[in-house]
């Protein structure tokens, strides 16, 4: 189990003992937080990764065969991996 800091533990304790109350405009706040979460999750981020020249050439070659740019191909590989859908081909 994750270690909670003091503030997190106090919030958890209050929740578990039914001491928390909803704000008067909780539905509006909930909708606002949903929109923020959705926007956050839909944003693309740029990362920098070092790969060997040989691996880069092979990625570019495989991407070309798939009809994708190599950055799109790498993004596709990562997405499939985290979704558990990456299938190794030989």
Secondary structure, 3 states (H helix, E strand, C coil): CCCCCHHHHHHHHHHHCCCCCCCCCHHHHHHHHHHHHHHHHHCCCCCCCCCCHHHHHHHHHHHHHHCCCHHHHHHHHHHHHHCCCCCCCC
